[in-house]
């Protein structure tokens, strides 16, 4: 399976996917840590994460797949939401909680 197919399978296989550096328990970057915490604050339970540091091929190709240059990258229901700043803005506005609730209800 090509790396692009693997990325697509991750994005389409889970309602909420956060591609991040490290894991929520052991983040390797402040932006990734804040994005994971924002999801938890918004009520996300059991969201799927992918540690891009563990897969150099995926890390190199995810920006091509999503047309987004940096990490973390949040996908909800197969759609790119954005990185840390957008995730935090959505949390502050209450929109992230709505998106999370809808995605978890549909799962």
C-alpha positions in Angstrom: 0.0 0.0 0.0 1.4 3.4 -1.0 2.0 6.0 1.7 -0.8 8.2 0.2 -3.2 5.2 0.5 -2.1 4.7 4.1 -2.8 8.4 4.9 -6.2 8.1 3.2 -7.0 5.0 5.2 -6.1 6.7 8.5 -8.2 9.8 7.6 -11.2 7.9 6.4 -11.0 5.1 9.0 -11.6 7.3 12.1 -14.0 10.2 12.7 -11.3 12.3 14.4 -7.6 12.0 13.5 -4.7 14.1 14.8 -1.4 13.7 13.0 1.0 15.0 15.6 4.6 14.9 16.7 4.7 12.3 19.5 1.5 11.1 21.3 -1.0 12.8 23.5 0.7 11.2 26.6 4.2 12.1 25.4 4.0 15.0 22.9 7.2 16.0 21.2 6.2 19.5 20.2 4.2 22.2 22.0 1.8 22.7 19.1 1.0 19.0 19.0 0.5 19.0 22.8 -1.9 22.0 22.6 -3.9 20.5 19.7 -4.4 17.2 21.6 -5.4 19.1 24.8 -7.8 21.2 22.8 -9.5 18.0 21.5 -9.8 16.7 25.1 -11.2 20.0 26.3 -13.7 19.9 23.5 -14.9 16.5 24.7 -13.2 14.2 22.3 -12.8 10.7 23.7 -10.7 8.1 22.0 -9.7 10.3 19.1 -7.1 8.6 16.8 -3.6 10.0 16.7 -0.7 9.2 14.4 2.9 10.0 15.5 4.5 11.4 12.4 7.9 11.1 13.9 7.6 7.3 13.9 7.0 7.2 10.1 9.4 9.4 8.1 7.7 8.5 4.8 4.3 9.5 6.2 5.7 12.7 7.7 7.2 13.7 4.3 4.1 13.0 2.3 1.2 14.2 4.6 1.8 17.8 3.6 1.3 16.8 -0.1 -1.9 14.8 0.8 -3.4 17.6 2.8 -1.9 20.7 1.1 -1.0 21.9 4.6 2.7 22.4 5.4 3.0 21.9 9.1 2.2 19.6 12.0 -0.1 18.9 13.8 -2.9 18.4 11.3 -6.5 17.7 12.5 -9.0 15.9 10.3 -12.7 15.5 11.3 -14.9 13.2 9.3 -12.2 13.0 6.6 -11.9 16.8 6.2 -8.7 18.7 7.1 -9.6 21.2 9.8 -6.1 22.7 10.1 -3.2 23.0 12.5 -2.8 24.1 16.1 -3.9 27.7 15.8 -7.1 26.9 13.9 -7.9 24.1 16.4 -7.4 26.5 19.3 -9.5 29.2 17.6 -12.3 26.6 17.1 -12.1 25.6 20.7 -12.4 29.2 21.9 -15.4 29.8 19.7 -17.1 26.6 20.8 -17.1 25.2 17.3 -14.6 22.5 18.0 -16.9 21.0 20.7 -19.8 21.0 18.2 -17.6 19.3 15.5 -16.3 16.7 18.0 -19.8 15.9 19.3 -21.2 15.4 15.7 -18.2 13.3 14.7 -18.4 11.1 17.7 -22.2 10.7 17.3 -21.8 9.6 13.7 -19.1 7.1 14.6 
